[in-house]
């Protein structure tokens, strides 16, 4: 029984370490592409994620892999006005 618990613990630890390896990838904020209520963080008019009022709200952003925002129609790495 103890051997099974040790092996299970080792497997869980290995999976946890493997899962955090990808967390070091570079990301960037992409403004103007989030669906309403799907933004990642605050906007100029709200203080929480998931509170954007309309699709493609100019000051609402989502986190995307670095370089992807430039490939999305309407995406910008800086907040837009309006």
C-alpha distances in whole Angstrom, upper triangle without the diagonal:
4,5,5,6,9,10,11,12,14,16,17,19,20,21,23,25,26,27,29,31,33,34,36,39,42,43,47,48,50,53,54,52,50,50,51,48,46,47,44,46,49,52,56,56,53,50,47,45,45,49,51,54,55,54,55,56,57,55,52,49,46,44,44,44,46,49,49,51,54,53,53,56,57,54,55,54,56,57,60,62,63
4,5,5,6,9,10,11,12,14,15,16,18,20,21,23,24,26,27,29,32,32,35,37,41,42,45,47,49,52,54,51,49,49,50,48,45,46,43,45,48,51,55,55,51,49,46,44,45,48,51,54,55,54,54,55,56,54,51,48,45,43,43,42,45,48,47,50,53,52,52,56,56,53,54,52,54,55,58,61,62
4,5,5,6,9,10,11,12,14,15,17,18,20,21,23,24,26,27,30,31,33,36,39,41,44,46,48,51,53,51,48,49,50,48,45,46,43,45,48,51,55,55,52,49,46,44,45,49,51,54,55,53,54,55,56,54,51,48,44,42,42,41,43,46,46,48,51,51,51,54,55,52,53,51,54,55,58,61,61
4,5,5,6,9,10,11,12,14,15,17,18,20,21,22,25,26,28,30,32,34,38,39,42,44,46,49,50,48,46,46,47,45,42,43,41,42,46,49,53,53,50,47,44,42,42,46,48,51,52,50,51,52,53,52,48,45,42,40,40,39,42,45,44,46,49,48,48,52,53,50,51,49,52,53,56,58,59
4,5,5,6,9,10,10,12,14,15,16,18,20,21,23,25,27,28,30,33,36,37,40,42,44,47,49,46,44,44,45,43,40,41,38,40,43,47,50,50,47,44,41,39,40,43,46,49,50,49,49,50,51,49,46,43,40,38,38,37,40,43,43,45,48,47,47,51,51,48,49,47,50,50,53,56,57
4,5,5,6,9,10,11,12,14,15,17,18,20,21,23,26,27,29,31,35,36,39,41,43,46,48,46,44,45,46,43,41,41,38,40,43,47,50,51,47,44,41,40,41,44,46,49,50,49,49,50,51,49,46,43,40,37,38,37,39,42,42,44,47,47,47,50,51,48,49,46,49,50,53,56,57
4,5,5,6,9,10,11,12,14,15,17,18,20,21,24,25,27,30,33,35,38,40,42,45,47,45,43,44,45,42,40,40,37,39,43,46,50,50,47,44,41,39,40,44,46,49,49,48,48,49,50,48,45,42,39,36,36,35,37,40,40,42,45,45,45,48,49,46,47,45,48,49,52,55,56
4,5,5,6,9,10,11,12,14,15,16,19,20,23,24,26,28,32,33,36,38,40,43,45,42,40,40,42,39,37,37,35,37,40,43,47,47,44,41,38,36,37,40,42,45,46,45,45,46,47,46,42,40,36,34,34,33,36,39,38,40,43,43,43,46,47,44,45,43,46,47,50,52,53
4,5,5,6,9,10,11,12,14,15,17,19,21,22,24,27,30,31,35,36,38,41,43,41,39,40,41,38,36,36,33,35,38,42,45,46,42,39,36,35,36,39,41,44,45,44,44,45,46,44,41,38,35,32,33,32,34,38,37,39,42,42,42,45,46,43,44,42,44,45,48,51,52
4,5,5,6,9,10,11,12,14,16,17,20,21,23,25,29,30,34,36,38,41,43,41,39,40,42,39,36,37,34,35,39,42,45,46,43,40,37,35,37,40,42,45,46,44,44,45,46,44,41,38,35,32,32,31,33,36,36,38,41,41,41,45,46,43,43,41,43,45,48,51,52
4,5,5,6,9,10,11,12,14,16,18,19,22,24,27,29,32,34,36,39,41,39,37,38,39,37,34,35,32,34,37,41,44,45,42,39,36,34,35,38,40,43,44,42,42,43,44,43,39,36,33,30,30,29,31,34,34,36,39,38,39,42,43,40,41,39,42,43,46,49,50
4,5,5,6,9,10,10,13,15,17,17,20,22,26,27,30,32,34,37,39,36,34,35,37,34,31,32,29,31,34,38,41,42,39,36,33,31,32,35,37,40,41,39,40,40,42,40,36,34,30,28,28,27,30,33,32,34,37,37,37,40,41,38,39,37,40,40,43,46,47
4,5,5,6,9,10,11,13,15,16,18,21,24,26,29,31,33,36,39,36,35,36,37,35,32,32,29,30,34,37,40,41,38,35,33,31,32,35,37,41,41,40,40,41,41,39,36,33,30,27,27,26,29,32,32,34,37,37,37,40,41,38,38,36,39,40,43,46,47
4,5,5,6,9,10,11,14,15,17,19,23,25,28,30,32,36,38,36,34,36,37,35,32,32,29,31,35,38,41,42,39,37,34,31,33,36,38,41,41,40,39,40,41,39,36,33,30,27,26,25,27,30,30,32,35,35,35,39,40,37,37,35,38,39,42,46,47
4,5,5,6,9,10,12,13,16,18,21,23,26,28,30,33,35,33,31,32,34,32,29,29,26,28,32,35,39,40,37,34,31,29,30,33,35,38,38,36,36,37,38,37,33,30,27,24,24,22,25,28,28,30,33,32,33,36,37,34,35,33,36,37,40,43,44
4,5,5,6,9,11,11,14,16,20,21,24,26,28,31,33,31,30,31,33,30,27,27,24,26,29,32,36,37,34,31,28,26,27,31,33,36,37,35,35,36,36,34,31,28,25,22,22,21,24,27,27,29,32,32,32,35,36,33,33,31,34,35,38,41,42
4,5,5,6,10,10,12,15,18,20,23,26,28,31,34,32,31,32,34,32,29,28,25,27,30,33,36,38,35,32,30,27,29,33,34,37,38,36,36,36,37,35,32,29,26,22,22,21,23,26,26,28,31,31,32,35,36,33,33,31,33,35,38,41,42
4,6,5,8,10,11,13,17,19,22,25,27,30,33,30,29,31,33,31,28,27,24,27,30,33,36,38,35,33,30,27,29,32,33,37,37,35,34,35,36,34,31,28,24,21,21,19,21,24,24,26,29,29,29,33,34,31,31,29,32,34,37,40,42
4,6,6,8,10,12,15,16,20,22,24,27,29,27,26,27,29,27,24,24,21,23,27,30,33,34,32,29,26,24,25,29,30,33,33,31,31,32,33,31,28,25,21,18,18,17,19,22,22,24,27,27,27,31,31,28,29,27,30,31,34,37,38
4,5,5,8,10,13,15,18,20,23,26,29,27,25,27,29,27,24,23,20,22,25,28,31,33,30,28,25,23,25,28,29,33,33,31,31,31,32,30,27,23,20,17,17,16,18,21,21,23,26,26,27,30,31,28,28,25,28,29,33,36,37
4,5,6,8,12,14,18,21,23,26,29,27,27,29,31,29,26,25,22,24,27,30,33,35,32,30,28,25,27,30,31,34,34,32,31,32,32,31,28,24,21,18,17,15,17,20,20,23,25,25,26,30,31,27,27,25,28,30,33,36,38
4,5,6,9,11,15,18,20,23,26,24,23,25,28,26,23,22,19,21,25,27,30,32,30,28,26,23,24,28,28,31,31,29,28,29,29,28,25,21,18,15,13,11,13,16,17,19,22,22,23,26,27,24,24,22,25,27,30,33,35
4,5,8,10,13,16,18,21,24,23,22,24,26,24,21,20,16,18,22,24,27,29,27,25,22,20,22,25,26,29,29,28,26,27,27,25,23,19,16,13,12,11,13,16,17,18,21,22,22,26,26,23,23,20,23,25,28,31,33
4,6,9,12,15,18,22,25,24,23,26,28,27,23,21,18,20,23,25,28,30,28,26,24,22,24,27,27,31,31,29,27,28,28,26,24,20,17,14,13,11,12,15,16,18,21,22,23,26,27,23,22,20,22,24,28,31,33
4,7,10,14,16,19,22,21,21,24,26,25,22,20,17,19,22,24,27,30,28,26,24,22,23,26,26,30,29,27,25,26,25,24,22,18,15,12,10,8,8,12,13,15,17,18,19,23,23,20,20,17,20,22,25,29,31
4,7,11,13,16,20,19,19,22,25,24,21,19,16,17,20,22,25,27,26,24,23,20,22,25,24,28,27,25,23,24,23,21,20,16,14,10,9,6,6,9,11,12,15,16,17,21,21,17,16,14,17,19,22,26,28
4,7,9,13,16,15,15,19,21,21,17,15,13,14,17,18,21,24,22,21,20,17,19,21,21,24,23,21,19,20,19,18,16,12,10,6,5,4,5,8,9,10,12,14,14,18,18,14,13,11,14,16,19,22,24
4,6,10,13,13,14,17,19,19,16,13,11,13,15,16,18,21,20,19,18,16,18,20,18,22,21,19,17,17,16,14,13,9,8,6,6,6,5,8,8,8,10,13,13,16,15,11,10,7,10,12,15,19,21
4,6,10,10,11,14,16,16,13,10,9,10,12,12,15,17,17,16,15,13,15,16,15,18,18,16,14,14,12,11,9,6,6,5,6,9,9,10,10,8,11,13,12,15,13,10,8,6,8,9,12,16,18
4,7,7,8,12,14,15,12,10,10,11,13,12,15,17,17,17,16,14,15,16,14,17,16,13,10,11,10,10,8,5,5,6,7,9,9,10,8,5,9,10,9,11,9,6,5,5,7,8,10,14,16
4,6,7,11,13,14,12,9,10,11,12,10,12,14,15,16,15,13,14,14,11,14,13,11,8,8,6,6,6,4,7,9,10,13,13,13,12,8,10,12,10,11,8,6,5,6,6,6,7,11,12
4,6,9,11,13,11,10,12,13,13,11,13,14,15,17,16,14,14,14,10,12,10,8,4,5,4,6,6,6,9,12,12,16,16,15,13,10,12,13,10,9,6,6,7,9,9,8,7,10,10
4,7,9,12,10,9,11,13,14,13,16,17,17,18,17,14,13,14,11,13,10,7,5,7,8,10,8,7,8,10,11,14,15,14,12,9,11,11,8,8,6,6,8,11,12,11,11,14,14
4,6,8,6,6,8,11,12,12,15,15,14,16,14,11,10,11,8,10,9,6,5,7,9,10,7,6,6,10,11,15,16,17,14,11,14,14,11,12,10,9,11,13,14,12,13,15,15
4,6,5,7,11,13,14,13,16,16,15,17,15,12,9,10,8,9,7,4,6,8,11,12,9,10,9,13,14,18,20,20,17,15,17,17,13,13,12,12,15,16,17,15,16,17,16
4,6,7,11,12,13,12,15,13,13,15,13,11,8,7,5,5,4,4,7,8,11,12,9,11,11,15,17,21,22,23,20,18,21,20,17,17,15,15,17,18,18,16,16,17,15
4,6,9,10,11,11,14,13,11,12,10,8,4,5,5,6,7,8,10,10,13,13,9,11,11,14,17,20,23,24,21,19,22,22,19,19,18,17,18,19,19,17,18,19,17
4,7,9,11,12,15,15,13,13,11,7,5,7,7,9,10,9,10,10,13,13,9,9,8,11,13,17,19,20,18,16,19,19,16,17,16,15,17,17,18,16,17,19,18
4,6,8,9,12,12,11,11,9,6,5,7,6,10,10,10,10,9,11,10,6,5,5,9,11,15,17,19,16,14,18,18,16,17,15,13,14,14,15,13,15,16,16
4,7,9,13,14,12,11,8,5,6,9,9,13,14,13,13,12,13,11,8,6,5,7,10,14,16,18,16,14,18,19,17,19,17,15,15,14,15,14,16,18,19
4,7,10,11,9,7,6,4,7,8,9,13,15,15,14,13,13,10,7,7,8,9,13,16,17,20,18,16,20,21,19,21,19,16,16,14,14,13,15,17,18
4,7,8,6,4,5,6,8,8,8,12,14,15,14,12,12,9,7,8,10,12,16,19,20,22,21,18,21,23,21,22,19,17,16,15,14,12,14,15,16
4,5,5,6,8,8,10,8,7,10,12,13,12,9,9,6,5,8,11,14,17,20,21,22,21,18,20,22,20,20,17,16,15,14,12,9,11,12,12
4,6,8,10,12,13,11,10,12,13,15,14,10,10,6,8,11,14,17,20,23,23,24,23,20,22,25,22,22,19,17,16,16,13,10,11,10,11
4,7,10,11,12,9,8,9,12,15,14,11,11,9,9,13,16,19,22,25,26,27,26,22,25,27,24,24,20,19,19,19,16,13,13,12,11
4,6,8,9,7,8,9,13,15,15,12,13,10,9,12,15,17,21,24,25,27,25,22,25,27,24,24,21,20,20,19,17,14,16,15,15
4,7,10,8,10,12,15,17,17,14,15,12,11,13,14,16,20,23,24,26,25,23,26,28,25,26,23,21,20,19,18,15,17,18,18
4,6,6,9,12,15,16,17,14,16,13,10,12,12,14,18,21,23,25,24,22,25,26,24,25,22,21,20,19,19,16,18,19,19
4,6,8,11,13,14,14,13,15,12,9,9,9,12,15,18,20,22,21,19,22,23,21,22,20,18,18,18,17,16,18,19,19
4,6,9,11,12,13,12,14,13,9,10,10,13,16,19,22,23,21,19,23,23,20,21,19,18,19,19,19,17,18,20,19
4,6,9,11,12,11,13,11,9,11,12,15,18,22,24,25,23,21,24,25,21,22,20,19,19,19,19,16,17,18,16
4,6,8,9,7,10,9,6,9,11,15,17,21,22,23,21,18,21,22,19,19,16,16,16,17,16,13,14,15,13
4,7,9,7,11,11,9,12,14,18,20,24,25,26,24,21,23,24,20,20,17,17,18,20,19,16,15,15,13
4,6,6,9,11,9,12,14,18,19,23,24,24,22,19,21,21,18,17,14,15,17,19,18,15,14,14,12
4,6,9,11,9,11,12,16,17,20,22,22,19,16,18,18,14,13,11,12,15,17,17,15,14,15,13
4,6,9,7,9,11,14,15,18,19,19,16,13,15,15,12,10,8,9,11,13,13,11,10,12,11
4,6,5,8,11,15,16,20,20,20,18,15,17,18,14,13,10,11,12,14,13,10,9,9,8
4,6,8,11,15,16,19,19,19,17,14,15,17,14,13,9,9,9,11,9,6,5,6,6
4,7,10,13,15,19,19,19,18,14,16,18,16,16,12,11,10,11,9,5,6,7,8
4,7,10,13,17,17,18,16,13,16,17,15,15,12,11,11,11,10,8,9,11,11
4,7,9,13,14,15,13,10,13,15,13,14,12,9,9,9,9,8,10,13,14
4,6,10,12,13,11,10,13,14,12,14,13,10,11,10,12,11,14,17,17
4,7,9,11,10,9,13,14,13,15,15,11,12,10,12,13,16,19,20
4,6,8,6,7,10,11,10,14,14,11,11,10,13,15,17,21,22
4,6,6,8,11,11,12,15,16,13,13,12,15,17,20,23,25
4,6,7,9,11,12,15,16,12,12,10,13,16,19,22,25
4,6,6,7,10,13,14,11,11,10,13,16,18,22,24
4,5,5,7,10,12,9,10,10,14,16,17,21,23
4,5,5,8,9,5,6,7,10,12,14,17,19
4,6,8,9,6,7,8,11,13,14,18,20
4,7,9,8,10,11,14,16,17,20,21
4,6,5,8,11,14,15,15,18,19
4,6,9,12,14,15,14,17,17
4,7,10,11,11,10,13,13
4,7,9,10,10,13,14
4,5,7,8,11,13
4,7,9,13,15
4,6,10,13
4,7,9
4,7
4
